[in-house]
């Protein structure tokens, strides 16, 4: 995942891709890195989904703008609209099934 550091990069990612993922994490969050690796493995199956990562601890203003109050949080945008929002206790099989369903409809 590419590191994103400002709102312009997030908006650009969401606006320029039919499907885009935004992953909010934190440096002091042990679960964040593990979940990130699992989400990256899932996204390898869907090459048309572009994804970026934001350190919510460093960029509190961005976290607040996207209503992120804990980490990790994964957001999936489809045609610029938030379609999936999952947090710490996410079901990876369900996430993969939902991404696959949307992906097949669009691509």
Secondary structure by P-SEA (a helix, b strand, c coil): ccccccaaaaaaaaaaccbbbbbbbbccccaaaaaaaaaaaaacccccccbbbbcccccaaaaaaaccccccbbbbbccccccccccccccaaaaaaaaaaaaaacc
